[in-house]
Amino acid sequence: MRRRHKNDGDKQKHESRDSCKSDSDYSASFFSSEKRVFFFCLVFRMLNSLLVQTYFNPDEHWQGPEVAHRIAFGYGHLTWEWKRGIRSYLHPLLFVPLYKVLAFLHLDTPLVMRKAPRLLQSVFAAVGDLYLYKLSAVLFGDNVAKWALFSQLANWFMIYCSVRTLSNSLETVLTLVSLYFWPCMRSSSRSSTVSRKWGLVLAALACAIRPTSAIIWLYVGLLEFSKERYKLKLLFLEVAPIGMLVLGLTCLLDRIMYGTWILVPLNFLKFNFLSSGGDYYGTHKWHWYFTQGFPVMIFSFLPFCIAGIIYSKQWRYACLLAWVLGLYSVLGHKEFRFVLPILPIALIFSGYCLAMIEDPGLPGYKGKESSKKRTNCSLKVVLAVIFLLATNIPMSLYMSLVHQRGPEDVMNHLAREARHGKVKNILFLTPCHATPYYSVLHRDLPMRFLDCTPSEERGVLDESDHFLMDPVSFLSEYAKNMSLPSHIVLFDSEEQKLNNLLNSHDYREERRFFNAHFKVDRELQASIVVYVHTRQ
């Protein structure tokens, strides 16, 4: 009897091993092909881009597609940054060919114009996902790479932000691809100087698009320099020529677009660092990135990330995280998107922890291996995955489909109305840049919004501030001096104060769109409303 029980037990163990083996073989066969991984990421990110229907940050529209729309179609608004020369045309120009192709094929409908830029960014995001997988595989092996990719695709903030047309999203992609080519950031020293040159080119492009990306590459460059045997060769035959080439080509591009020679990185440095111009848009405490910003971004992956850092002992990347968060903490003006490029690095550590839970034999984990422990670990990894999905999926769906969707919906409505000739001109009585603009409307109609150009003198209120202080007086003065628009757009918080005045000038509510359940940085803007002039 004992022997039979023993044989039955052995049989069950073999069946369990065979089952695990077949599952791991299937997983291994899928992830063995980089093309297959990229195709999966591409499909995922394209669906991701279609999912995102909310408004996050004005720069997503105003510093990319809006500028590209102006170049491609001859009309569009350039914000004050372009007048002061602190933005490079390198990023917006990526969308110009897309717009030209859509116009040539007569596909430039409101729906396509709205979705196409994010679909293009989804292609870049998929490239970033692939190189996160490749970098993880180089550092820790294929099993960790699999879980790192899972962490990247499941994280709510990456779903929410990676397919948006922010320069930070492209910077994140360039950062991931570039890190893969730097010898000092790999486990092995098999990287050639050729691959390092690719890393330098991509790092230089990241800095051209976002000059603050230099914070990352200063750390990587110093680490590479300390490990390099031929230091002068690195400086004068690689860094200097590649840096000068990319800088020169970017300056030439901006010379053509601006019409004059301009050094964007220098202007950017002067405004954001030397004059603290970014503080005009609000400041946070020095510890905000550590206590609020980054923990919100990484969300429920945070404990897995911390465990991954401890057990993997990849201090180069852990120090990179601390370096970037530390230096950005010095600046007064802080935003989630500024530290987006290092979020995938933290998610790689999360992937290491998940792989360690799945396979106790992974380097860094100390403990006896047994079939019972493996079974327990399988249960633990299933519970971990369920926990991560249960916390991140609802968050990503809410933020991508519900929270602050009003600005997108209102412009989609106005674009459809304008297409049918029902809109003559529009006045936006909202905080400046609170909605998309010509890149979504796609009609050359007169539009006006409240100006918020930073003053060189501290304490000077802009037009948007004056309106928010006394909406009734502002609109009354506007009605006296300017012709009334066919449509007015405003949030419900200001509508309550202007309702009587709007009715007295023959405006009626046309459409109301939900915006948010809770306030973000101002009073609650629960809905956004379109008023139409009845006497036209």
Secondary structure, DSSP 4 states (H G I P E B T S, - for coil): -HHHHHHHHHHHHHHHHHHHHHHHHHHHHHHT-HHHHHHHHHHHHHHHHHH--S---THHHHTTHHHHHHHHHS-----HHHHTT-S-TTTGGGGHHHHHHHHHTT---HHHHHHHHHHHHHHHHHHHHHHHHHHHHHHH-HHHHHHHHHHHHH-HHHHHHTTS--HHHHHHHHHHHHHHH-GGGSSSS---HHHHHHHHHHHHHHHHH-GGGHHHHHHHHHHHHHH-S-HHHHIIIIIHHHHHHHHHHHHHHHHHHHSS---HHHHHHIIIIIS-GGGGG----TTHIIIIIHHHHHGGGHHHHHHHHHHH--HHHHHHHHHHHHHHHHSS---GGGGGGGHHHHHHHHHHHHHHHH-TTSTT--S---HHHHHHHHHHHHHHHHHHHHHHHHHHHHHHHTTT-HHHHHHHHHHHHHHTT--S-EEEESSTT-S--HHHH-S---EEE---PPPSSTT---HHHHHHH-HHHHHHHHHHHSPPPSEEEEEHHHHHHHHHHHHHTTEEEEEEEE--SS-SSSS---EEEEEEES--
